[in-house]
Amino acid sequence: MKMLIEGQLTESQSADVIRVSNPATGELVDTVPKGGREDVKRAVDAASEAFKVWSERPAIERSRVLLKIAEVVRADVADLARSLTLEQGKPLGESSSEINSFANSCEYYAGLIGRQRGAHTPFSTGEGFFIVTKRPLGVVGAILPWNFPVSLMGWKVAPGLAAGNTFVVKPASTTPITDIKVAALLAKTGLPAGAVNVVTGPGSVVGEEIIENPKVAKIAFTGETATGKRIMEGAAKSIKRLTLELGGSDPMIVCDDADLELAVEAAAWGRFRNCGQSCTSVKRLFLFDSVADEFVRSFVEKVKTIRVGNGLEKTTHMGPVHTQEQREKVESMVEDAKSRGAKVIVKGGRPMNKGLERGNFLVPTVLGDVDYDAKISREECFGPALPIFVVKDVEEAIQRANDTPFGLGSSVWTKDVEKAYHVAERIEAGTTWVNSPPIARAEVPFGGFKQSGFGRELGIEGLDYYYETKSIQVLEYGKGKKWAFPIN
Ligand code: NAD
């Protein structure tokens, strides 16, 4: 697979390549070019040229192109989903919903862009009025992680294109293929060549050049908090606009009046979807004392039904961990918790099944009596292992839930609307789901508190991060005399 610059599939200048392997089998899926700084510069130049054309297109045309993008992507959902499963590992059903989520984002912003309204506002002094206009920023660098390579490209490209910007996308080096395939489809939609370029290569080269390039106006980044800090420093040098969607350690609180059956399903969905590798995975589970035993009994039964396997198999519920390194990290967090006295409720670990030896598989682990200072509660655990904590009431649950540097998602389970609202208002997180597993929706703004980042993607708010706000102030005829100089 080649990368995409100015609508052309192209090699890198160096002709070096990166190997992309299947996390379920270790086999080579394909290679992609190992891009360098010169390749990024070419892509940025192409995006700058495309910006001149695209930003001048009327909103109604941009809206039509976005709808067309959604249509061509949906038409290819089966092929794209297969491609995503091969490089990322997630089951085919999850891959299809990820591809559809890319299309959803395009449709949502296609609908929004033609419907914006502004206001003519008089000055408080009555001498005139002002209007506030929105201008696209220019070239945006979108730097993506490997856990949701396609939907997270949509969260950036859909509002960004809607607002009139153009893009240089840098996918994670382990999941570049489906992003290139999606971007290549855009040629069929009326989008100018060069409006969305994809440059593959290491973060330390391709990513750094995007951050340093003076023609890039904004960085939209999703990834680890540590990388986000480096990007923030780099972007500061030229005051680039920045959206940072970073890590999380989401709490799920199950109160004594919760619907336990649904909460058990949500905990399984929330922790084991995408093999526990979602930014808003349920990463810490807080159970009220009085329901803890009953919840754990049903949860264990549920967890034991999860079939781990190759994402291409119809029978698979949970695919492999994305990389060997990631698997070792999860295993070391489990060992650390055990060494601090955690009780093993479901053992998990590497499966013994024939055919899974070469993949990075892990069976779910569930731990109880976890020391709160264990890494699994203090850091982000990006894999299928869940620590459970027992709490006595809402206040203890809130205090524990907030005892983390992260603040991305959170959820609370209760039938008492007052309690739900109380918790939701006090949890320091960008989103609180009430009686719901963590599901992102195109119309709802998404982002983090604290070290989970800043800025918002999705929703009406998401569009605003792709604009500069400009105020035009007009003094009414005859009112200017008051402003004569000198001032006295
Ligand atoms: P990562 O930070 O390792 O990599 C993300 C991207 O940054 C990759 O494309 C990588 O090549 C690039 N990169 C690395 N170093 C760079 C540098 N110096 N300059 C520029 N770019 C650089 O993250 P990951 O492991 O791919 O993704 C998993 C993380 O993403 C988790 O922490 C997860 O919680 C987070 N995440 C957050 C959200 C959210 O919306 N908040 C969504 C999904 C994932």
Residues whose N, C-alpha, C, O or C-beta is under 5 A from the ligand:
A	BS01	NAD	I143 L144 P145 W146 K170 P171 A172 S173 G201 P202 G203 S204 G207 E208 T222 G223 E224 T225 T227 R230 E245 L246 G247 G248 S278 C279 S452
